Amino acid sequence: MPDIVLDGISRTYGGSVKAVNDLTLTVPDGSFTTLLGPSGCGKTTTLRMIAGLDMPTSGTIYIGDQLAFSLERGRSLPPAKRNLGLVFQSYALWPHLTVAKNITFGLEVQRVDKIETARRLEEVATALQIDNLLSRYTSELSGGQQQRVAIARVLVMRPATLLLDEPLSNLDATLRMDMRVELKRLHKETGATIIYVTHDQLEALTMSTHIALMQSGELQQFAPPLEIYARPANKLAAEFLGNPRINLLDGVIASGCVVCEGLQLTLSPGIAVTEGEKITVGLRAEELRLHPTPSPSWAEAHVTTALPTGSDWYYHIKMNSKTLIVRQNDTPNLQPGDVVYVEAIPDTLKLFDSNGCALIVSSA
């Protein structure tokens, strides 16, 4: 199936509350696109509009070459004709039917012949590793097994696009990790387009080919996950993606450098700034280094907390009035009260203007 295109989509409730505001987005064919953002940002509303369960207030939706919605043209394609499979947070399985009957229920409604039904059932059950559960009832299954049955029930219908609305939120941490692996494998093997809704940044980072980051019903950035992590379009994107949260420092431009809290940081050539301009500098925990001895461009700091995690150490340090988080895996064991000198790794600076927009190197 070609791309799914949302052009200027809005959804207003009660005449004034905009759940989604003028959203323009192209979901590439075959991608694993995640709609990511905090609760209430418009993720699920967007998914429901794509599925045809919710009607936009304005804008158009194309699913491939087919116009799925346009208020201006009086066009709203029913959900059943959009060739989409939807898995909700609640799996809604039939408790009185076996796993096999749950999966094939839709095929029976469509009167698909028994030989084809059996072939599709075996194919999808094997792919999701639930072929040994087909004779059980859903009440006998674990949460992870129920989740796979819900996905199998959709996949057996062979939709061109799979829509998933926070399907892992009811699972424990270990099972969520296992299911992330399963979903990523499923995407690779089927080649289907997947649109996935979550507020969990780790899910988005580990599974997605693309992330649409949303806030207050508006798209903040659409890009591959590591691009958003390394080059956020604005301060909101920088703060939302990454654990621990990015360190943000107030800085001022001076002689081709940015000076913040005692750190003197060299700017990349081509960034459009003026002498004395106030900006915000973003540095992730792994983009700072701690040293026992000073250097002219480094800043003095004091360790306030040391948190070992096994492979890494997380240090909270106080640099003048600012508390920063630093992640290290090769620093000698530091203790609260130790004096250290802070260095920013070159070419990792994320710079934002007074409006919170990223400052980028000019193409000129």
Contacts in CASP RR format, 6 or more apart in sequence:
PFRMAT RR
TARGET T0000
AUTHOR 0000-0000-0000
METHOD contacts of the structure
MODEL  1
MPDIVLDGISRTYGGSVKAVNDLTLTVPDGSFTTLLGPSGCGKTTTLRMI
AGLDMPTSGTIYIGDQLAFSLERGRSLPPAKRNLGLVFQSYALWPHLTVA
KNITFGLEVQRVDKIETARRLEEVATALQIDNLLSRYTSELSGGQQQRVA
IARVLVMRPATLLLDEPLSNLDATLRMDMRVELKRLHKETGATIIYVTHD
QLEALTMSTHIALMQSGELQQFAPPLEIYARPANKLAAEFLGNPRINLLD
GVIASGCVVCEGLQLTLSPGIAVTEGEKITVGLRAEELRLHPTPSPSWAE
AHVTTALPTGSDWYYHIKMNSKTLIVRQNDTPNLQPGDVVYVEAIPDTLK
LFDSNGCALIVSSA
1 29 0 8 1.000
1 63 0 8 1.000
1 64 0 8 1.000
1 83 0 8 1.000
1 160 0 8 1.000
1 161 0 8 1.000
1 193 0 8 1.000
2 29 0 8 1.000
2 64 0 8 1.000
2 65 0 8 1.000
3 26 0 8 1.000
3 27 0 8 1.000
3 28 0 8 1.000
3 29 0 8 1.000
3 62 0 8 1.000
3 64 0 8 1.000
4 26 0 8 1.000
4 27 0 8 1.000
4 50 0 8 1.000
4 61 0 8 1.000
4 62 0 8 1.000
4 63 0 8 1.000
4 64 0 8 1.000
4 161 0 8 1.000
4 193 0 8 1.000
4 195 0 8 1.000
5 25 0 8 1.000
5 26 0 8 1.000
5 27 0 8 1.000
5 60 0 8 1.000
5 61 0 8 1.000
5 62 0 8 1.000
5 64 0 8 1.000
6 23 0 8 1.000
6 24 0 8 1.000
6 25 0 8 1.000
6 26 0 8 1.000
6 27 0 8 1.000
6 46 0 8 1.000
6 49 0 8 1.000
6 50 0 8 1.000
6 59 0 8 1.000
6 60 0 8 1.000
6 61 0 8 1.000
7 24 0 8 1.000
7 59 0 8 1.000
7 60 0 8 1.000
7 61 0 8 1.000
7 62 0 8 1.000
8 22 0 8 1.000
8 23 0 8 1.000
8 24 0 8 1.000
8 58 0 8 1.000
8 59 0 8 1.000
8 60 0 8 1.000
9 20 0 8 1.000
9 22 0 8 1.000
9 23 0 8 1.000
9 24 0 8 1.000
9 46 0 8 1.000
9 49 0 8 1.000
9 56 0 8 1.000
9 58 0 8 1.000
9 59 0 8 1.000
9 60 0 8 1.000
9 61 0 8 1.000
10 18 0 8 1.000
10 20 0 8 1.000
10 21 0 8 1.000
10 22 0 8 1.000
10 23 0 8 1.000
10 56 0 8 1.000
10 57 0 8 1.000
10 58 0 8 1.000
10 59 0 8 1.000
11 18 0 8 1.000
11 19 0 8 1.000
11 20 0 8 1.000
11 45 0 8 1.000
11 49 0 8 1.000
11 54 0 8 1.000
11 56 0 8 1.000
11 57 0 8 1.000
12 18 0 8 1.000
12 19 0 8 1.000
12 57 0 8 1.000
13 19 0 8 1.000
18 217 0 8 1.000
19 40 0 8 1.000
19 42 0 8 1.000
19 45 0 8 1.000
19 217 0 8 1.000
20 42 0 8 1.000
20 45 0 8 1.000
20 46 0 8 1.000
20 49 0 8 1.000
20 56 0 8 1.000
20 217 0 8 1.000
21 216 0 8 1.000
21 217 0 8 1.000
21 218 0 8 1.000
22 218 0 8 1.000
23 46 0 8 1.000
23 217 0 8 1.000
23 218 0 8 1.000
23 219 0 8 1.000
24 219 0 8 1.000
25 212 0 8 1.000
25 219 0 8 1.000
25 222 0 8 1.000
27 33 0 8 1.000
27 193 0 8 1.000
27 195 0 8 1.000
27 210 0 8 1.000
28 193 0 8 1.000
28 209 0 8 1.000
28 210 0 8 1.000
29 64 0 8 1.000
29 193 0 8 1.000
30 191 0 8 1.000
30 192 0 8 1.000
30 193 0 8 1.000
30 194 0 8 1.000
30 209 0 8 1.000
31 193 0 8 1.000
31 194 0 8 1.000
31 209 0 8 1.000
31 210 0 8 1.000
32 184 0 8 1.000
32 187 0 8 1.000
32 194 0 8 1.000
32 196 0 8 1.000
32 207 0 8 1.000
32 208 0 8 1.000
32 209 0 8 1.000
32 210 0 8 1.000
33 193 0 8 1.000
33 194 0 8 1.000
33 195 0 8 1.000
33 196 0 8 1.000
33 208 0 8 1.000
33 209 0 8 1.000
33 210 0 8 1.000
33 211 0 8 1.000
33 212 0 8 1.000
34 195 0 8 1.000
34 196 0 8 1.000
34 197 0 8 1.000
34 198 0 8 1.000
34 203 0 8 1.000
34 204 0 8 1.000
34 207 0 8 1.000
34 208 0 8 1.000
34 210 0 8 1.000
34 211 0 8 1.000
34 212 0 8 1.000
34 225 0 8 1.000
35 42 0 8 1.000
35 43 0 8 1.000
35 46 0 8 1.000
35 47 0 8 1.000
35 195 0 8 1.000
35 196 0 8 1.000
35 197 0 8 1.000
35 198 0 8 1.000
35 212 0 8 1.000
35 214 0 8 1.000
36 43 0 8 1.000
36 198 0 8 1.000
36 199 0 8 1.000
36 201 0 8 1.000
36 204 0 8 1.000
36 211 0 8 1.000
36 212 0 8 1.000
36 213 0 8 1.000
36 214 0 8 1.000
36 240 0 8 1.000
36 241 0 8 1.000
37 43 0 8 1.000
37 199 0 8 1.000
37 213 0 8 1.000
37 214 0 8 1.000
37 215 0 8 1.000
37 240 0 8 1.000
38 199 0 8 1.000
38 215 0 8 1.000
38 240 0 8 1.000
39 199 0 8 1.000
40 217 0 8 1.000
41 214 0 8 1.000
41 215 0 8 1.000
41 216 0 8 1.000
41 217 0 8 1.000
42 214 0 8 1.000
42 217 0 8 1.000
43 197 0 8 1.000
43 198 0 8 1.000
43 199 0 8 1.000
43 214 0 8 1.000
44 165 0 8 1.000
44 166 0 8 1.000
44 197 0 8 1.000
45 54 0 8 1.000
46 214 0 8 1.000
47 86 0 8 1.000
47 163 0 8 1.000
47 165 0 8 1.000
47 195 0 8 1.000
47 197 0 8 1.000
48 54 0 8 1.000
49 55 0 8 1.000
49 56 0 8 1.000
49 61 0 8 1.000
49 69 0 8 1.000
50 61 0 8 1.000
50 63 0 8 1.000
50 68 0 8 1.000
50 84 0 8 1.000
50 163 0 8 1.000
50 195 0 8 1.000
51 79 0 8 1.000
51 82 0 8 1.000
51 84 0 8 1.000
51 85 0 8 1.000
51 86 0 8 1.000
51 163 0 8 1.000
52 68 0 8 1.000
52 69 0 8 1.000
52 76 0 8 1.000
52 77 0 8 1.000
52 78 0 8 1.000
52 79 0 8 1.000
52 82 0 8 1.000
53 79 0 8 1.000
53 86 0 8 1.000
55 69 0 8 1.000
55 71 0 8 1.000
55 76 0 8 1.000
56 69 0 8 1.000
56 71 0 8 1.000
57 71 0 8 1.000
58 71 0 8 1.000
59 69 0 8 1.000
59 70 0 8 1.000
59 71 0 8 1.000
59 72 0 8 1.000
60 67 0 8 1.000
60 69 0 8 1.000
60 70 0 8 1.000
60 72 0 8 1.000
61 67 0 8 1.000
61 68 0 8 1.000
61 69 0 8 1.000
61 70 0 8 1.000
62 68 0 8 1.000
63 77 0 8 1.000
63 82 0 8 1.000
63 83 0 8 1.000
63 84 0 8 1.000
63 161 0 8 1.000
66 77 0 8 1.000
67 73 0 8 1.000
67 75 0 8 1.000
67 77 0 8 1.000
68 75 0 8 1.000
68 76 0 8 1.000
68 77 0 8 1.000
68 82 0 8 1.000
69 75 0 8 1.000
69 76 0 8 1.000
69 77 0 8 1.000
79 86 0 8 1.000
83 159 0 8 1.000
83 160 0 8 1.000
83 161 0 8 1.000
84 159 0 8 1.000
84 160 0 8 1.000
84 161 0 8 1.000
84 162 0 8 1.000
84 163 0 8 1.000
85 154 0 8 1.000
85 157 0 8 1.000
85 159 0 8 1.000
85 161 0 8 1.000
85 162 0 8 1.000
85 163 0 8 1.000
86 154 0 8 1.000
86 163 0 8 1.000
86 165 0 8 1.000
87 150 0 8 1.000
87 151 0 8 1.000
87 154 0 8 1.000
87 162 0 8 1.000
87 163 0 8 1.000
87 164 0 8 1.000
87 165 0 8 1.000
87 167 0 8 1.000
88 165 0 8 1.000
88 167 0 8 1.000
89 165 0 8 1.000
89 166 0 8 1.000
89 167 0 8 1.000
89 169 0 8 1.000
89 170 0 8 1.000
91 146 0 8 1.000
91 147 0 8 1.000
91 149 0 8 1.000
91 150 0 8 1.000
91 167 0 8 1.000
92 150 0 8 1.000
93 102 0 8 1.000
93 138 0 8 1.000
93 146 0 8 1.000
93 149 0 8 1.000
93 150 0 8 1.000
93 153 0 8 1.000
94 101 0 8 1.000
94 102 0 8 1.000
94 105 0 8 1.000
94 138 0 8 1.000
95 137 0 8 1.000
95 138 0 8 1.000
95 139 0 8 1.000
96 137 0 8 1.000
97 105 0 8 1.000
97 137 0 8 1.000
97 138 0 8 1.000
98 134 0 8 1.000
98 135 0 8 1.000
98 136 0 8 1.000
98 137 0 8 1.000
99 130 0 8 1.000
99 133 0 8 1.000
99 134 0 8 1.000
99 135 0 8 1.000
99 136 0 8 1.000
99 137 0 8 1.000
99 138 0 8 1.000
99 141 0 8 1.000
99 149 0 8 1.000
100 121 0 8 1.000
100 125 0 8 1.000
100 134 0 8 1.000
100 135 0 8 1.000
102 138 0 8 1.000
102 149 0 8 1.000
102 153 0 8 1.000
103 121 0 8 1.000
103 124 0 8 1.000
103 125 0 8 1.000
103 134 0 8 1.000
103 149 0 8 1.000
103 152 0 8 1.000
103 153 0 8 1.000
103 156 0 8 1.000
104 117 0 8 1.000
104 120 0 8 1.000
104 121 0 8 1.000
104 156 0 8 1.000
105 153 0 8 1.000
106 153 0 8 1.000
106 156 0 8 1.000
106 157 0 8 1.000
107 116 0 8 1.000
107 117 0 8 1.000
107 120 0 8 1.000
107 156 0 8 1.000
107 157 0 8 1.000
108 117 0 8 1.000
112 120 0 8 1.000
120 156 0 8 1.000
120 158 0 8 1.000
121 134 0 8 1.000
121 156 0 8 1.000
122 131 0 8 1.000
124 152 0 8 1.000
124 155 0 8 1.000
124 156 0 8 1.000
125 131 0 8 1.000
125 133 0 8 1.000
125 134 0 8 1.000
125 152 0 8 1.000
127 155 0 8 1.000
127 186 0 8 1.000
127 189 0 8 1.000
127 190 0 8 1.000
128 148 0 8 1.000
128 151 0 8 1.000
128 152 0 8 1.000
128 155 0 8 1.000
128 182 0 8 1.000
128 186 0 8 1.000
129 148 0 8 1.000
129 182 0 8 1.000
130 145 0 8 1.000
130 148 0 8 1.000
130 149 0 8 1.000
130 152 0 8 1.000
133 141 0 8 1.000
133 145 0 8 1.000
133 149 0 8 1.000
138 146 0 8 1.000
138 149 0 8 1.000
141 149 0 8 1.000
142 175 0 8 1.000
143 170 0 8 1.000
143 171 0 8 1.000
143 175 0 8 1.000
144 171 0 8 1.000
144 175 0 8 1.000
144 178 0 8 1.000
144 179 0 8 1.000
147 167 0 8 1.000
147 168 0 8 1.000
147 171 0 8 1.000
147 179 0 8 1.000
148 179 0 8 1.000
148 182 0 8 1.000
150 167 0 8 1.000
151 162 0 8 1.000
151 164 0 8 1.000
151 167 0 8 1.000
151 186 0 8 1.000
154 162 0 8 1.000
155 162 0 8 1.000
155 186 0 8 1.000
155 190 0 8 1.000
155 192 0 8 1.000
159 192 0 8 1.000
160 192 0 8 1.000
160 193 0 8 1.000
161 192 0 8 1.000
161 193 0 8 1.000
161 194 0 8 1.000
161 195 0 8 1.000
162 192 0 8 1.000
162 193 0 8 1.000
162 194 0 8 1.000
162 195 0 8 1.000
163 194 0 8 1.000
163 195 0 8 1.000
164 183 0 8 1.000
164 194 0 8 1.000
164 195 0 8 1.000
164 196 0 8 1.000
164 197 0 8 1.000
165 197 0 8 1.000
166 197 0 8 1.000
166 198 0 8 1.000
166 199 0 8 1.000
167 179 0 8 1.000
168 175 0 8 1.000
168 176 0 8 1.000
168 179 0 8 1.000
168 180 0 8 1.000
168 198 0 8 1.000
168 200 0 8 1.000
168 203 0 8 1.000
169 198 0 8 1.000
169 200 0 8 1.000
171 179 0 8 1.000
176 203 0 8 1.000
180 203 0 8 1.000
180 206 0 8 1.000
180 207 0 8 1.000
183 194 0 8 1.000
183 196 0 8 1.000
183 207 0 8 1.000
184 206 0 8 1.000
184 207 0 8 1.000
187 194 0 8 1.000
187 207 0 8 1.000
196 203 0 8 1.000
196 204 0 8 1.000
196 207 0 8 1.000
196 208 0 8 1.000
198 204 0 8 1.000
201 240 0 8 1.000
201 241 0 8 1.000
201 242 0 8 1.000
201 243 0 8 1.000
202 243 0 8 1.000
204 211 0 8 1.000
204 225 0 8 1.000
204 241 0 8 1.000
205 211 0 8 1.000
205 225 0 8 1.000
205 226 0 8 1.000
205 229 0 8 1.000
205 241 0 8 1.000
205 242 0 8 1.000
208 224 0 8 1.000
208 225 0 8 1.000
209 224 0 8 1.000
210 222 0 8 1.000
210 223 0 8 1.000
210 224 0 8 1.000
210 225 0 8 1.000
211 221 0 8 1.000
211 222 0 8 1.000
211 223 0 8 1.000
211 224 0 8 1.000
211 225 0 8 1.000
211 228 0 8 1.000
211 241 0 8 1.000
212 219 0 8 1.000
212 221 0 8 1.000
212 222 0 8 1.000
213 219 0 8 1.000
213 220 0 8 1.000
213 221 0 8 1.000
213 222 0 8 1.000
213 228 0 8 1.000
213 236 0 8 1.000
213 237 0 8 1.000
213 240 0 8 1.000
213 241 0 8 1.000
214 220 0 8 1.000
215 236 0 8 1.000
215 240 0 8 1.000
220 233 0 8 1.000
220 234 0 8 1.000
220 236 0 8 1.000
220 237 0 8 1.000
221 228 0 8 1.000
221 232 0 8 1.000
221 233 0 8 1.000
221 234 0 8 1.000
221 237 0 8 1.000
223 231 0 8 1.000
223 233 0 8 1.000
225 241 0 8 1.000
228 237 0 8 1.000
228 241 0 8 1.000
229 241 0 8 1.000
229 242 0 8 1.000
231 350 0 8 1.000
231 358 0 8 1.000
231 360 0 8 1.000
232 238 0 8 1.000
232 241 0 8 1.000
232 350 0 8 1.000
232 358 0 8 1.000
233 357 0 8 1.000
233 358 0 8 1.000
234 352 0 8 1.000
234 356 0 8 1.000
234 357 0 8 1.000
234 358 0 8 1.000
235 248 0 8 1.000
235 280 0 8 1.000
235 352 0 8 1.000
235 356 0 8 1.000
235 357 0 8 1.000
236 356 0 8 1.000
238 246 0 8 1.000
238 248 0 8 1.000
238 282 0 8 1.000
238 350 0 8 1.000
238 352 0 8 1.000
239 245 0 8 1.000
239 246 0 8 1.000
239 248 0 8 1.000
242 284 0 8 1.000
244 285 0 8 1.000
244 314 0 8 1.000
244 325 0 8 1.000
244 327 0 8 1.000
245 325 0 8 1.000
246 282 0 8 1.000
246 283 0 8 1.000
246 284 0 8 1.000
246 285 0 8 1.000
246 350 0 8 1.000
247 282 0 8 1.000
247 283 0 8 1.000
247 284 0 8 1.000
247 285 0 8 1.000
247 288 0 8 1.000
247 324 0 8 1.000
247 325 0 8 1.000
248 280 0 8 1.000
248 281 0 8 1.000
248 282 0 8 1.000
249 260 0 8 1.000
249 261 0 8 1.000
249 263 0 8 1.000
249 280 0 8 1.000
249 281 0 8 1.000
249 282 0 8 1.000
249 283 0 8 1.000
249 322 0 8 1.000
249 324 0 8 1.000
250 260 0 8 1.000
250 261 0 8 1.000
250 278 0 8 1.000
250 280 0 8 1.000
250 281 0 8 1.000
251 258 0 8 1.000
251 259 0 8 1.000
251 260 0 8 1.000
251 261 0 8 1.000
251 278 0 8 1.000
251 279 0 8 1.000
251 280 0 8 1.000
251 281 0 8 1.000
252 258 0 8 1.000
252 259 0 8 1.000
252 260 0 8 1.000
252 276 0 8 1.000
252 277 0 8 1.000
252 278 0 8 1.000
252 279 0 8 1.000
253 267 0 8 1.000
253 273 0 8 1.000
253 274 0 8 1.000
253 275 0 8 1.000
253 276 0 8 1.000
253 277 0 8 1.000
253 279 0 8 1.000
254 275 0 8 1.000
254 276 0 8 1.000
255 275 0 8 1.000
256 266 0 8 1.000
256 267 0 8 1.000
256 275 0 8 1.000
257 264 0 8 1.000
257 265 0 8 1.000
257 266 0 8 1.000
257 267 0 8 1.000
258 264 0 8 1.000
258 265 0 8 1.000
258 267 0 8 1.000
258 273 0 8 1.000
258 279 0 8 1.000
258 281 0 8 1.000
258 349 0 8 1.000
258 351 0 8 1.000
259 265 0 8 1.000
260 281 0 8 1.000
261 299 0 8 1.000
261 319 0 8 1.000
261 320 0 8 1.000
261 321 0 8 1.000
261 322 0 8 1.000
262 299 0 8 1.000
262 319 0 8 1.000
262 320 0 8 1.000
263 297 0 8 1.000
263 298 0 8 1.000
263 299 0 8 1.000
263 319 0 8 1.000
263 342 0 8 1.000
263 344 0 8 1.000
264 296 0 8 1.000
264 297 0 8 1.000
265 281 0 8 1.000
265 297 0 8 1.000
265 344 0 8 1.000
265 349 0 8 1.000
266 297 0 8 1.000
266 346 0 8 1.000
267 273 0 8 1.000
267 349 0 8 1.000
267 351 0 8 1.000
268 347 0 8 1.000
268 349 0 8 1.000
268 361 0 8 1.000
269 361 0 8 1.000
270 361 0 8 1.000
270 362 0 8 1.000
270 364 0 8 1.000
271 351 0 8 1.000
271 359 0 8 1.000
271 360 0 8 1.000
271 361 0 8 1.000
271 362 0 8 1.000
272 359 0 8 1.000
272 362 0 8 1.000
273 279 0 8 1.000
273 351 0 8 1.000
273 359 0 8 1.000
278 354 0 8 1.000
279 351 0 8 1.000
279 352 0 8 1.000
279 353 0 8 1.000
279 354 0 8 1.000
279 359 0 8 1.000
280 351 0 8 1.000
280 352 0 8 1.000
280 353 0 8 1.000
280 356 0 8 1.000
281 349 0 8 1.000
281 350 0 8 1.000
281 351 0 8 1.000
281 352 0 8 1.000
282 349 0 8 1.000
282 350 0 8 1.000
282 351 0 8 1.000
282 352 0 8 1.000
283 324 0 8 1.000
283 344 0 8 1.000
283 348 0 8 1.000
283 349 0 8 1.000
283 350 0 8 1.000
284 348 0 8 1.000
285 314 0 8 1.000
285 325 0 8 1.000
285 326 0 8 1.000
285 327 0 8 1.000
286 327 0 8 1.000
287 344 0 8 1.000
287 345 0 8 1.000
287 348 0 8 1.000
288 324 0 8 1.000
288 326 0 8 1.000
288 342 0 8 1.000
288 343 0 8 1.000
288 344 0 8 1.000
288 345 0 8 1.000
289 326 0 8 1.000
289 328 0 8 1.000
289 342 0 8 1.000
289 343 0 8 1.000
289 344 0 8 1.000
289 345 0 8 1.000
290 301 0 8 1.000
290 315 0 8 1.000
290 317 0 8 1.000
290 326 0 8 1.000
290 328 0 8 1.000
290 331 0 8 1.000
290 334 0 8 1.000
290 340 0 8 1.000
290 341 0 8 1.000
290 342 0 8 1.000
290 343 0 8 1.000
291 298 0 8 1.000
291 340 0 8 1.000
291 341 0 8 1.000
291 342 0 8 1.000
291 343 0 8 1.000
292 332 0 8 1.000
292 340 0 8 1.000
292 341 0 8 1.000
293 341 0 8 1.000
294 300 0 8 1.000
294 341 0 8 1.000
295 341 0 8 1.000
295 343 0 8 1.000
297 343 0 8 1.000
298 341 0 8 1.000
298 342 0 8 1.000
298 343 0 8 1.000
299 319 0 8 1.000
299 320 0 8 1.000
299 341 0 8 1.000
299 342 0 8 1.000
300 319 0 8 1.000
300 339 0 8 1.000
300 340 0 8 1.000
300 341 0 8 1.000
300 342 0 8 1.000
301 317 0 8 1.000
301 318 0 8 1.000
301 319 0 8 1.000
301 324 0 8 1.000
301 339 0 8 1.000
301 340 0 8 1.000
301 341 0 8 1.000
301 342 0 8 1.000
302 317 0 8 1.000
302 318 0 8 1.000
302 337 0 8 1.000
302 338 0 8 1.000
302 339 0 8 1.000
302 340 0 8 1.000
303 315 0 8 1.000
303 316 0 8 1.000
303 317 0 8 1.000
303 334 0 8 1.000
303 335 0 8 1.000
303 336 0 8 1.000
303 337 0 8 1.000
303 338 0 8 1.000
303 339 0 8 1.000
303 340 0 8 1.000
304 316 0 8 1.000
304 317 0 8 1.000
304 318 0 8 1.000
304 323 0 8 1.000
304 336 0 8 1.000
304 337 0 8 1.000
305 315 0 8 1.000
305 316 0 8 1.000
305 336 0 8 1.000
306 313 0 8 1.000
306 314 0 8 1.000
306 315 0 8 1.000
306 333 0 8 1.000
306 334 0 8 1.000
306 335 0 8 1.000
306 336 0 8 1.000
307 313 0 8 1.000
307 314 0 8 1.000
307 315 0 8 1.000
307 316 0 8 1.000
308 314 0 8 1.000
311 329 0 8 1.000
312 327 0 8 1.000
312 328 0 8 1.000
312 329 0 8 1.000
313 327 0 8 1.000
313 328 0 8 1.000
313 329 0 8 1.000
313 331 0 8 1.000
313 333 0 8 1.000
313 334 0 8 1.000
314 325 0 8 1.000
314 326 0 8 1.000
314 327 0 8 1.000
315 325 0 8 1.000
315 326 0 8 1.000
315 327 0 8 1.000
315 328 0 8 1.000
315 331 0 8 1.000
315 334 0 8 1.000
315 340 0 8 1.000
316 323 0 8 1.000
316 324 0 8 1.000
316 325 0 8 1.000
317 323 0 8 1.000
317 324 0 8 1.000
317 325 0 8 1.000
317 326 0 8 1.000
317 340 0 8 1.000
317 342 0 8 1.000
319 342 0 8 1.000
324 342 0 8 1.000
326 342 0 8 1.000
334 340 0 8 1.000
350 358 0 8 1.000
351 358 0 8 1.000
351 359 0 8 1.000
352 358 0 8 1.000
352 359 0 8 1.000
353 359 0 8 1.000
END
